[in-house]
Amino acid sequence: MSILTIVLNILLPPLAVFMKHGLGVTFLISLLLTALGWIPGVIHAFLVNGTR
């Protein structure tokens, strides 16, 4: 995982997921979790971007 990905995972989780996976279910889940609370969005972004 690059430094840019780590910073985006923390600051803008949906953007980080979009850059790695594009528009799709993963992005929508990230957007929803970030809208519900910043922490769930960050956790989801790290889990999704760290595994692929």
DOLUM-315775 format. One line per 8 residues: number of its first residue (from 0); for each residue y, x, z of N, C-alpha, C, CB. Coordinates in steps of 0.2 Angstrom, whole numbers. Glycine has a CB too. Layout:
BEGIN
NUM = Y,X,Z,Y,X,Z,Y,X,Z,Y,X,Z  ...
***
This chain:
BEGIN
0 = -6,4,0,0,0,0,6,5,0,0,-5,6  11,3,-5,17,7,-5,22,5,0,20,7,-12  27,10,1,32,8,5,36,2,3,37,14,6  37,1,-3,41,-5,-6,37,-11,-4,42,-4,-13  31,-11,-5,27,-17,-3,27,-18,5,19,-16,-5  27,-13,9,27,-14,16,34,-17,18,26,-8,20  40,-15,15,46,-17,16,47,-25,14,52,-13,13  44,-26,8,45,-33,5,40,-38,9,43,-33,-2
8 = 35,-35,12,30,-39,16,34,-41,22,24,-36,18  38,-37,25,42,-39,31,48,-43,30,44,-32,35  52,-41,25,58,-44,23,58,-51,19,63,-40,20  54,-51,14,53,-57,10,46,-57,8,57,-56,3  42,-60,12,34,-61,11,33,-64,4,31,-64,17  36,-70,3,34,-73,-4,35,-69,-10,37,-80,-5  40,-65,-10,42,-60,-15,37,-55,-16,49,-57,-15  34,-52,-10,29,-47,-10,23,-50,-13,28,-44,-3
16 = 21,-56,-11,15,-59,-14,16,-60,-21,13,-65,-10  21,-63,-23,23,-64,-30,22,-58,-35,29,-67,-31  25,-52,-32,24,-46,-36,17,-44,-37,29,-41,-33  13,-45,-32,6,-43,-32,1,-47,-36,4,-41,-25  2,-54,-35,-2,-59,-37,0,-64,-42,-5,-63,-32  7,-64,-43,10,-69,-48,10,-76,-45,6,-69,-54  12,-81,-49,13,-88,-47,6,-90,-47,17,-92,-52  4,-93,-41,-2,-96,-40,-3,-99,-33,-8,-91,-41
24 = -9,-100,-31,-10,-103,-25,-8,-99,-19,-18,-105,-24  -10,-92,-20,-8,-87,-15,-1,-87,-13,-11,-80,-17  3,-87,-19,11,-87,-18,13,-94,-15,14,-87,-25  10,-100,-16,12,-106,-13,11,-106,-6,9,-112,-17  5,-103,-4,3,-103,3,8,-98,7,-4,-100,4  10,-93,4,14,-88,7,21,-92,8,15,-82,3  23,-95,3,30,-99,3,30,-104,8,31,-102,-4  24,-108,9,24,-113,14,24,-110,21,17,-117,13
32 = 20,-105,22,19,-101,29,26,-98,31,14,-96,29  30,-95,26,36,-92,27,41,-98,29,39,-88,21  41,-104,26,45,-109,27,44,-112,34,44,-115,22  37,-112,36,36,-115,43,38,-110,48,28,-116,43  38,-103,47,39,-98,52,39,-91,48,35,-99,58  43,-87,50,43,-80,47,37,-76,48,50,-77,49  35,-76,55,29,-72,57,23,-74,53,28,-73,64  21,-81,52,15,-82,48,15,-80,41,14,-90,49
40 = 21,-80,38,22,-78,31,21,-70,31,29,-79,29  24,-67,36,23,-59,36,15,-58,37,27,-56,41  12,-61,41,5,-60,43,1,-61,36,2,-64,48  2,-67,33,-1,-68,27,0,-63,22,1,-75,25  6,-61,21,8,-56,16,4,-50,17,15,-55,15  4,-47,23,0,-41,24,-7,-42,23,1,-39,32  -10,-48,25,-17,-49,24,-19,-49,16,-20,-55,27  -15,-53,13,-16,-54,5,-15,-47,2,-12,-59,3
48 = -10,-44,3,-8,-38,-1,-12,-32,1,0,-36,0  -14,-32,7,-18,-26,10,-25,-26,7,-18,-26,17  -28,-32,5,-35,-32,4,-36,-31,-4,-38,-39,6  -31,-31,-8,-33,-30,-15,-29,-24,-18,-31,-36,-19
***
